[in-house]
Amino acid sequence: MKSNKTLNDIQAEIDEWANQFTKPYFEPLSRMAAITEEVGELARVINTMYGDKKSKDGEIIKDLEEEIGDLLFTLVCMANAEKIDLMVAYERKMAKVLKRDNNRFERKL
């Protein structure tokens, strides 16, 4: 499914959903724990797919796309709760990467 949503659209959509609740976002430490949980679940899928850890008999392993989506949602919740514009954060990061890492990696010929 292809979408033309921007990061700002995604942030607004999640914020609208979250604000229907009396407490739209968890406290900072709970949000960090949720991010850590999601990274762990993503690591489990990657390790099962590519690493030495194989799933147990009868164990249901979620798919990579689902876990990345879960992590993205949780990160957007963190950004929203902290009033961080993800496009601004992205642009600052890319400017840093393009300057700092411009000659860091071998390029294709």
Helices and strands as residue ranges (DSSP letters): H 7-18, H 28-50, H 64-81, H 86-100
